[in-house]
């Protein structure tokens, strides 16, 4: 068991405080990683001896990003659909079928390889923990291999058989399949059940049926809600105690009250909002009402083809009215809450003595640079469970 000391940290953001309002930055800090965990953190001048030392030379260190919404198991791309959208066409749920066809035509090894490649992209941008979903197989065999592929690549997997009803099957028959044999076959590979509650996908009662079947199978609950309109998804998610309801672009006062009065996290997806020219969710109102929020990439070929969490953080600050600290909280500790990993020995999204050593080093003296220098590659190194990765071959920490 060797101990590695990271020192020379200009600003260490721990996210160990219980709210994004509390300051949890240590200036002039150091930390020690041992056995995949944080063994010590505090003022650099008081750091204990270690087997090896990495001096980050005045850079900022913070928890790695926790990306809790992505759809990485797919084949093909939808650049033509994107171009048409940028020329004025509206996004509709139906585009999912074109990715379903490409995904069904691909072999499982290629699906895993593509998802791995996207995960590596995400890691290069500081992501150290990632959720991904099924949802482009949409028949029993397709969802099963998507679940297997997702489980190989991601830390948390959600079953999204209820993404849309695929062509060629009766709606009732499809729901019976999703809540019956499909759920039973994917259950060993997945942690959550998810559904797309929207016009063109599934209504509130259909989503309720899917989520309750998932709960009966022992899965956690999450939901896509209120992306394209006032679908009722947000209130259903709050009522059922979903860990997260994702998108939340269209919220009325009752939706905001329902979220504020629940433990359901509103997961906001700014890259998707830009790529679909959707109104941003009312992030400021959600926070001011006392709701919990998270930020995620929603990487998928239809509505958000990016794995970059720094892009989401910068957009949330520059366009959605969040402070830098609120946005970073939402992409780390808030996101951990959205996958039930905020507390306990496997907690992610914060740096605490005894907790997982999942962290990133920025080529900047403070986290403010994430929004102050948008679009720049600031992440120069990550440690995931104590193992170091260096995202860019042409950068190091020596100066
Ligand atoms: O989260 N909204 C539903 N699912 C994806 C988009 C899927 C697609 O269009 O391929 C999303 O945006």
Boltz pocket constraint, residues with backbone or C-beta under 6 A from the ligand:
constraints:
  - pocket:
      binder: B
      contacts: [[A, 71], [A, 92], [A, 93], [A, 95], [A, 96], [A, 99], [A, 196], [A, 224], [A, 227], [A, 272], [A, 298], [A, 300], [A, 301], [A, 302], [A, 303], [A, 304]]
      max_distance: 6.0
